[in-house]
Amino acid sequence: MEILVPIAIVIAVLIASGLRIAQEYERAIVFRLGRYQGTKGPGLYWIIPMIDRQQTIDIRTKTVDLEQQETITKDSVTIKVNAVLWFRVTNPENAVIKIANYNQAVYQFSVTALRNIIGQHHLDEVLREREQINATLQKIVDETTEPWGVKIEMVEMKDVEIPESMQRAMAREAEAIREKRARIIKAEAELESSIKLTQGAKQMESSPFSLELRRMQMLSEIGIDNNTTTVILMPSEFTNAARSFSEMVTKQKATEKGTD
């Protein structure tokens, strides 16, 4: 009986020493005598002391800041790009067995893929089509890391730094484009205005009374500005009558001289 007590104590200690707890966001990869035994967790589980060995994997999404990369675009412009990567482990077994350090492997491949994909695009495409480049980069990295049990959730370029000389050239180009657009709009407005004026002149020509109304409107517009200048507009009939009268007087004088 005295011998059974120490044996029971040893067995209890061995059982207690084999108990493990994995958090909800953790998975334990268990190896027995060097061979993969299974994945444990979350919660309480037991391994054989001194025979089983475990390695815990965090399956939460991780954020990795890719350091700034200096690379050359397809049109030979040197730019600096940095990005952010989000990934998580979906298969803890592969993340431990098939890759030595999945964190470092994902980081290094993402940096390399970022440099390669920037080299396949022109500078204008990098600036304009950033979302498309992010999606392509995510697909490339995810296809490579999938056998490692790693899922790439999202890749985003944070900043694109271009040389100052290129910034000045792009500013001049943008200014020239805006000036071109302004001149085109002004020319179109003048064309439309000339068409409307021509239509209005034709309408007034068919109705002389509308011309007089327009003159009266011009007088009212001049008076609104509180101008001290007085402008008197004579109807066209008055000017035409005065011209006809002067011509008639001139002809009459010429006739009298011829009679004398």
C-alpha positions in Angstrom: 0.0 0.0 0.0 2.9 2.3 0.8 4.3 1.7 -2.7 1.1 2.5 -4.5 0.9 6.0 -3.0 4.2 7.3 -4.6 3.2 5.6 -7.9 -0.1 7.4 -7.8 1.6 10.7 -7.1 4.0 10.2 -10.0 1.1 9.3 -12.3 -0.9 12.4 -11.2 2.1 14.6 -11.7 2.7 13.2 -15.2 -1.0 13.7 -16.1 -1.0 17.2 -14.7 2.3 18.1 -16.5 0.7 17.0 -19.8 -2.3 19.4 -19.6 -2.2 22.3 -21.9 -4.6 25.2 -22.7 -4.8 26.9 -26.1 -6.6 30.3 -26.5 -9.5 30.7 -28.9 -7.1 32.3 -31.4 -4.4 29.6 -31.0 -3.8 26.2 -32.4 -1.2 23.7 -31.2 0.6 21.4 -33.6 1.6 18.3 -31.7 4.6 16.1 -32.7 5.1 12.6 -31.1 8.6 11.3 -31.3 9.2 13.8 -34.2 6.1 12.8 -36.3 3.1 15.0 -36.7 0.3 13.8 -34.4 -2.5 16.3 -34.8 -3.7 19.8 -34.2 -5.1 20.7 -30.7 -7.2 23.5 -29.4 -8.8 25.7 -28.6 -9.4 24.9 -24.9 -7.9 22.2 -22.7 -6.0 19.3 -24.2 -3.4 16.7 -23.0 -0.1 15.6 -24.5 2.2 12.8 -23.3 5.0 14.4 -21.2 8.6 14.0 -22.6 7.2 12.2 -25.7 5.0 14.8 -27.3 6.2 18.3 -28.4 3.9 21.1 -29.4 4.2 24.4 -31.4 1.6 27.0 -31.0 0.4 29.0 -34.0 -1.6 32.3 -33.8 -4.4 32.3 -36.4 -5.4 35.9 -36.0 -5.0 38.4 -38.9 -1.5 40.0 -38.8 -0.6 43.4 -40.2 2.8 43.8 -41.8 4.3 47.1 -42.9 6.4 46.5 -46.0 9.4 48.8 -45.9 9.8 51.5 -48.6 11.1 50.0 -51.8 13.0 52.0 -54.5 12.2 50.6 -57.9 11.9 51.6 -61.5 8.7 51.7 -63.5 8.2 50.5 -67.0 8.9 54.0 -68.4 12.2 54.2 -66.5 11.1 56.5 -63.7 12.6 55.8 -60.2 10.0 55.9 -57.5 9.7 54.8 -53.9 6.8 52.7 -52.8 5.7 51.3 -49.4 2.7 49.1 -48.7 0.8 47.3 -46.0 0.0 43.5 -45.9 -2.7 41.7 -44.0 -2.6 37.9 -43.7 -3.6 35.0 -41.4 -2.9 31.3 -41.0 -5.7 29.1 -42.3 -3.8 25.8 -42.1 -1.6 25.6 -39.0 -0.2 22.2 -40.0 1.2 23.5 -43.3 2.4 26.7 -41.7 4.6 24.7 -39.4 5.6 21.7 -41.5 6.0 23.1 -45.0 7.8 26.4 -44.3 10.5 27.2 -41.7 9.4 30.8 -40.9 6.1 31.7 -42.6 6.2 35.3 -41.3 9.6 36.0 -42.9 8.7 34.1 -46.0 5.4 36.1 -46.6 7.2 39.4 -46.0 10.1 38.7 -48.3 7.9 37.4 -51.1 5.5 40.3 -50.8 8.4 42.8 -51.1 9.7 41.0 -54.2 6.3 40.9 -55.8 5.8 44.6 -55.1 9.0 45.5 -56.8 8.2 43.3 -59.8 4.6 44.5 -60.3 5.7 48.2 -60.2 8.3 47.4 -62.9 5.5 46.1 -65.2 3.5 49.4 -65.1 4.1 53.0 -66.3 4.2 55.8 -63.7 0.7 57.1 -64.8 -0.7 53.6 -64.3 0.8 53.3 -60.8 -0.8 56.6 -59.8 -4.2 56.1 -61.5 -4.7 52.3 -61.2 -3.6 51.7 -57.6 -6.6 49.6 -56.7 -6.1 47.3 -59.7 -2.4 46.9 -58.8 -3.3 46.1 -55.2 -5.7 43.4 -56.4 -3.1 41.9 -58.7 -0.4 41.9 -56.0 -2.8 40.2 -53.6 -3.6 37.5 -56.1 0.1 36.8 -56.9 1.2 36.6 -53.2 -1.9 34.6 -52.2 -1.3 32.0 -54.9 2.3 31.5 -53.6 1.5 31.4 -49.9 -1.6 29.1 -50.2 0.5 25.9 -50.0 2.0 27.3 -46.8 -1.4 27.5 -45.1 -1.4 31.3 -45.3 -4.2 33.5 -46.6 -3.5 37.0 -47.9 -6.5 39.0 -47.1 -5.5 42.4 -48.4 -2.6 44.4 -49.8 -2.6 48.2 -50.0 0.0 50.6 -51.3 0.3 53.4 -48.8 2.4 56.0 -50.6 4.1 56.5 -53.9 7.0 59.0 -53.8 8.3 60.4 -57.1 11.3 62.7 -57.8 10.8 66.5 -57.5 11.7 67.0 -61.1 9.0 64.6 -62.2 6.5 66.3 -59.9 7.3 69.7 -61.5 6.9 68.1 -65.0 3.6 66.6 -64.0 2.4 69.9 -62.6 3.3 71.7 -65.9 1.5 69.0 -67.8 -1.6 69.3 -65.7 -1.6 73.0 -66.0 -1.3 72.7 -69.8 -4.2 70.3 -69.9 -6.4 72.6 -67.8 -5.5 75.6 -70.0 -6.4 73.6 -73.1 -9.7 72.5 -71.6 -10.5 76.2 -70.6 -9.8 77.4 -74.1 -11.9 74.7 -75.6 -14.8 75.6 -73.3 -14.4 79.3 -74.1 -14.4 78.6 -77.8 -17.5 76.4 -77.5 -19.2 79.2 -75.5 -18.4 81.8 -78.1 -19.6 79.6 -80.9 -22.9 79.0 -79.1 -23.2 82.7 -78.3 -22.7 83.7 -81.9 -25.3 81.2 -83.0 -27.8 82.6 -80.5 -27.0 86.2 -81.5 -27.5 85.4 -85.1 -30.9 83.8 -84.4 -31.8 86.9 -82.3 -30.8 89.3 -85.0 -32.9 87.4 -87.6 -35.9 87.5 -85.2 -35.5 91.2 -84.6 -35.2 91.8 -88.3 -38.6 90.3 -88.9 -40.1 92.4 -86.1 -38.9 96.0 -85.8 -40.9 96.5 -82.7 -38.8 94.0 -80.8 -35.7 96.1 -81.7 -37.3 99.1 -80.0 -38.0 97.0 -76.9 -34.4 95.9 -76.8 -33.3 99.5 -76.9 -35.6 100.4 -74.1 -34.2 97.5 -72.1 -30.6 98.7 -72.7 -31.6 102.1 -71.3 -33.1 100.5 -68.2 -29.9 98.4 -67.7 -27.7 101.6 -68.0 -29.8 103.4 -65.4 -29.4 100.5 -62.9 -25.6 101.1 -62.6 -26.2 104.8 -61.4 -24.1 106.1 -64.3 -24.0 109.9 -64.8 -23.7 109.6 -68.5 -26.9 110.2 -70.4 -27.4 108.1 -73.5 -30.3 108.8 -75.9 -31.2 106.2 -78.4 -33.3 107.3 -81.4 -35.5 104.9 -83.1 -34.3 103.7 -86.5 -37.4 105.3 -88.2 -36.3 108.7 -87.0 -32.8 108.3 -88.4 -34.1 106.9 -91.7 -36.6 109.8 -92.0 -33.9 112.4 -91.3 -31.7 110.8 -93.9 -34.5 110.8 -96.5 -35.3 114.5 -95.7 -31.7 115.6 -96.1 -31.4 113.8 -99.4 -34.6 115.4 -100.6 -33.4 118.9 -99.7 -30.1 118.3 -101.4 -31.9 117.2 -104.6 -34.2 120.2 -104.5 -31.3 122.7 -104.2 -29.6 121.0 -107.1 -32.7 121.3 -109.2 -33.1 125.0 -108.4 -29.5 125.7 -109.3 -29.9 123.9 -112.6 -33.0 126.0 -113.4 -31.2 129.3 -112.8 
